Amino acid sequence: MGGESTTRTVPRDSGASRGPAGSRTGQRLSGLAVALGLVLFLGGFAWGAVIYRPYIVPTPSMEPTIGAGDRVLAERIDGDDIRRGDVVVFTDKSWVSNAPVVKRVVAVGGDTVACCTDGKLTVNGKRIDEPYLPKGTLAEIQNFPTVTVPQGRLFLLGDERSGSLDSTAHLTDAAGGTVARSAVSARVDAVVWPMDGMLTRPTGFEQLGALSSPGPLRTLVALVVAGAVLVLGGGAYGPVAKLLGGRRSGTRTEPAGVR
């Protein structure tokens, strides 16, 4: 009595041992990625909220560096840490009552500033290269007499020299157009809307001394982006693993033996 070979259909391994969304190890790594991502993402925003303040610049006096209506991020900073070339936010009631003003520091206490030599601003007798000025204009458009800045004070100009109400517009004030370092509350690091990015370093002032160190804005952005990637990647692991597991499941045919 000859045997007859038959087959039977059995379900494939559906991955039950791995769980519906991949292996337990994968699930744990996914959860860890999401947790770490949240820490980086929220921590970056929290750190930024402590260090930076947003401002809207209402006038075109800082064009083309900062346009009218642009939104900037300014790092909270002590006035004693301000250097030549910094774009700062300050409040001086003799300029504008209780309203923050944004200008560029061109001279600090003890400096002698004048305009101009060969169309360039001079500080302590050195001509300053200012590539951030509007193209086709000269610094001497905003001509002014020689000024010696008192200790503890700052001399500030707008990048749009022809229309900026800056230190040159206040030369007849008691302080000779200068502003106290203590009036400065922040230093502008970047234009965030429109997204022009970080301000260019004012290298023309390097010959007079060290420039300010860049703020941590790039680090904060990197933390937030890395956190978002980890959260999205970790959160996507479960659905992706489930989808791939479903594709591998199904039926297969194998011999049932000989009877």
C-alpha positions as CSV (number, residue, x, y, z in Angstrom):
1,M,0.0,0.0,0.0
2,G,1.8,2.9,-1.3
3,G,2.1,6.0,0.7
4,E,0.8,9.2,-0.4
5,S,2.6,12.5,0.0
6,T,0.4,15.4,1.1
7,T,1.1,18.9,2.1
8,R,-0.4,21.1,4.7
9,T,-0.5,24.8,5.0
10,V,0.8,26.4,8.2
11,P,1.0,30.0,9.1
12,R,4.4,31.7,9.0
13,D,6.0,33.0,12.0
14,S,4.1,36.2,12.5
15,G,6.8,37.8,14.7
16,A,4.8,37.3,17.9
17,S,8.0,36.7,19.7
18,R,9.1,40.1,18.6
19,G,5.9,41.9,19.5
20,P,3.6,43.8,17.1
21,A,6.1,46.6,16.7
22,G,9.5,44.9,16.4
23,S,11.8,43.5,18.9
24,R,11.8,44.5,22.6
25,T,15.3,45.9,22.1
26,G,14.1,48.0,19.2
27,Q,11.1,49.3,21.3
28,R,13.4,50.2,24.2
29,L,15.8,52.0,21.9
30,S,12.9,53.8,20.3
31,G,11.6,54.9,23.7
32,L,15.1,56.1,24.6
33,A,15.4,58.1,21.4
34,V,12.1,59.8,22.0
35,A,13.0,60.6,25.6
36,L,16.4,62.0,24.7
37,G,14.9,63.9,21.8
38,L,12.4,65.6,24.1
39,V,15.2,66.5,26.5
40,L,17.2,68.1,23.8
41,F,14.3,69.8,22.1
42,L,12.7,71.3,25.2
43,G,16.0,71.9,26.8
44,G,17.2,73.9,23.7
45,F,14.1,76.0,23.8
46,A,14.3,76.6,27.6
47,W,18.0,77.5,27.4
48,G,17.2,79.9,24.5
49,A,14.4,81.5,26.4
50,V,16.8,82.3,29.3
51,I,19.6,83.6,27.2
52,Y,17.9,85.3,24.3
53,R,15.1,87.9,23.8
54,P,13.2,88.7,20.6
55,Y,12.9,92.2,19.3
56,I,11.2,93.9,16.3
57,V,13.3,96.7,14.8
58,P,10.8,99.4,13.7
59,T,13.1,101.6,11.6
60,P,15.4,101.2,8.6
61,S,18.4,102.8,10.4
62,M,20.3,99.5,10.5
63,E,19.8,98.6,6.9
64,P,20.9,96.5,5.1
65,T,22.0,94.5,8.2
66,I,18.6,94.7,9.7
67,G,15.5,96.0,7.9
68,A,12.5,97.8,9.2
69,G,10.1,95.3,10.7
70,D,12.8,92.5,11.0
71,R,12.7,90.3,14.0
72,V,16.0,89.7,15.7
73,L,17.3,87.5,18.6
74,A,19.5,89.3,21.0
75,E,21.6,87.7,23.7
76,R,21.1,89.1,27.2
77,I,24.5,90.5,28.1
78,D,26.1,92.8,30.6
79,G,27.2,96.2,29.3
80,D,30.8,95.6,30.4
81,D,31.1,92.8,27.9
82,I,30.3,94.9,24.9
83,R,33.0,95.3,22.2
84,R,33.5,97.5,19.2
85,G,31.4,96.4,16.2
86,D,28.6,94.8,18.3
87,V,25.0,95.6,17.4
88,V,23.3,96.2,20.7
89,V,19.9,96.9,22.2
90,F,19.8,99.7,24.8
91,T,17.4,102.1,26.4
92,D,18.2,105.7,27.0
93,K,15.5,108.2,27.9
94,S,17.4,111.1,26.3
95,W,17.1,109.2,22.9
96,V,13.6,107.6,23.0
97,S,11.6,107.4,26.2
98,N,11.5,103.8,27.5
99,A,11.8,102.3,24.1
100,P,14.6,99.9,23.1
101,V,17.0,101.2,20.4
102,V,19.2,99.0,18.1
103,K,22.5,100.5,16.9
104,R,26.1,99.5,16.3
105,V,28.9,100.3,18.8
106,V,31.8,101.9,16.9
107,A,33.8,103.3,19.9
108,V,34.1,102.6,23.6
109,G,35.3,104.6,26.6
110,G,38.7,106.3,25.9
111,D,38.4,106.0,22.1
112,T,38.5,109.0,19.7
113,V,36.1,108.6,16.8
114,A,35.8,110.9,13.7
115,C,34.4,110.9,10.2
116,C,36.0,110.6,7.8
117,T,39.3,109.7,6.2
118,D,39.0,108.6,2.5
119,G,35.4,108.0,3.1
120,K,35.9,105.8,6.1
121,L,35.2,106.1,9.8
122,T,38.3,106.4,11.9
123,V,38.7,105.2,15.5
124,N,41.9,106.1,17.3
125,G,43.3,107.3,14.0
126,K,42.7,103.9,12.3
127,R,40.4,103.7,9.3
128,I,37.7,101.1,9.8
129,D,36.5,98.8,7.0
130,E,32.7,98.5,7.3
131,P,31.4,96.1,4.6
132,Y,28.0,96.1,6.3
133,L,27.2,99.6,5.1
134,P,24.8,100.0,2.2
135,K,26.6,99.5,-1.1
136,G,27.6,102.6,-2.9
137,T,27.5,104.8,0.1
138,L,30.3,106.4,2.1
139,A,30.5,106.7,5.9
140,E,31.1,110.4,5.5
141,I,27.5,110.9,4.4
142,Q,26.9,111.2,8.2
143,N,29.9,113.5,8.8
144,F,30.6,114.6,12.4
145,P,33.4,116.2,14.4
146,T,36.0,114.3,16.4
147,V,34.5,112.9,19.6
148,T,36.4,111.4,22.6
149,V,34.2,108.9,24.3
150,P,34.2,109.1,28.1
151,Q,35.0,106.0,30.2
152,G,32.1,103.7,30.8
153,R,30.2,105.0,27.7
154,L,29.7,104.0,24.1
155,F,29.4,105.8,20.8
156,L,26.8,104.2,18.5
157,L,25.9,104.6,14.8
158,G,23.3,103.1,12.5
159,D,24.5,101.2,9.5
160,E,22.3,103.4,7.3
161,R,24.3,106.5,8.1
162,S,22.3,108.9,6.0
163,G,19.1,108.4,8.0
164,S,20.0,107.1,11.4
165,L,19.2,109.0,14.5
166,D,22.2,107.8,16.4
167,S,25.0,109.3,18.5
168,T,25.7,112.0,15.8
169,A,22.1,113.3,16.3
170,H,22.7,113.7,20.0
171,L,26.1,115.4,20.0
172,T,24.6,118.5,21.8
173,D,23.2,116.5,24.6
174,A,25.0,116.6,28.0
175,A,26.6,113.2,27.3
176,G,27.8,114.3,23.9
177,G,25.8,111.6,22.1
178,T,27.3,108.7,24.1
179,V,25.3,106.0,26.0
180,A,26.3,104.4,29.3
181,R,27.3,100.8,29.1
182,S,24.8,100.0,31.8
183,A,22.0,101.1,29.4
184,V,22.8,98.1,27.1
185,S,20.6,95.0,27.8
186,A,21.4,92.7,24.9
187,R,23.6,92.1,21.8
188,V,21.9,91.1,18.5
189,D,23.1,87.7,17.2
190,A,20.8,87.0,14.3
191,V,17.9,88.1,12.2
192,V,15.3,85.4,12.5
193,W,12.6,86.9,10.3
194,P,13.2,87.1,7.4
195,M,15.6,84.2,8.0
196,D,18.8,86.1,7.2
197,G,20.7,84.2,9.9
198,M,23.7,85.2,12.1
199,L,25.1,88.7,11.8
200,T,28.5,89.0,10.0
201,R,31.4,89.5,12.4
202,P,32.6,93.1,12.2
203,T,36.2,92.2,11.4
204,G,37.2,95.8,10.6
205,F,37.4,96.5,14.3
206,E,39.9,93.6,15.0
207,Q,42.8,96.0,14.7
208,L,41.6,97.9,17.8
209,G,41.1,94.8,20.0
210,A,39.3,91.6,20.5
211,L,35.8,91.2,19.1
212,S,32.9,89.7,21.1
213,S,32.7,85.9,21.2
214,P,29.7,84.5,19.3
215,G,26.7,83.6,21.4
216,P,25.4,80.0,21.7
217,L,22.6,80.4,19.2
218,R,24.1,77.8,16.7
219,T,24.4,75.3,19.5
220,L,20.8,75.9,20.6
221,V,19.6,75.4,17.0
222,A,21.6,72.2,16.7
223,L,20.1,70.9,20.0
224,V,16.5,71.7,18.9
225,V,17.0,70.1,15.4
226,A,18.7,67.0,16.9
227,G,15.9,66.6,19.4
228,A,13.2,66.9,16.7
229,V,15.0,64.2,14.6
230,L,15.3,61.8,17.5
231,V,11.6,62.3,18.5
232,L,10.3,61.8,15.0
233,G,12.7,58.9,14.3
234,G,11.9,57.1,17.6
235,G,8.2,57.7,17.2
236,A,8.2,56.3,13.7
237,Y,9.9,53.0,14.7
238,G,6.7,51.3,16.0
239,P,4.6,51.9,12.9
240,V,7.4,51.1,10.5
241,A,8.3,47.9,12.3
242,K,4.6,46.9,12.3
243,L,4.3,47.5,8.6
244,L,7.4,45.5,7.8
245,G,6.3,42.7,10.1
246,G,2.9,42.6,8.4
247,R,4.6,42.2,5.0
248,R,6.6,39.3,6.3
249,S,3.6,37.5,7.7
250,G,1.3,35.2,5.6
251,T,1.2,31.5,4.8
252,R,3.7,28.9,3.6
253,T,3.3,25.3,2.4
254,E,5.4,22.4,3.8
255,P,5.2,18.5,3.5
256,A,2.9,16.8,5.9
257,G,4.7,13.5,5.8
258,V,4.0,10.0,4.1
259,R,1.0,7.9,5.0
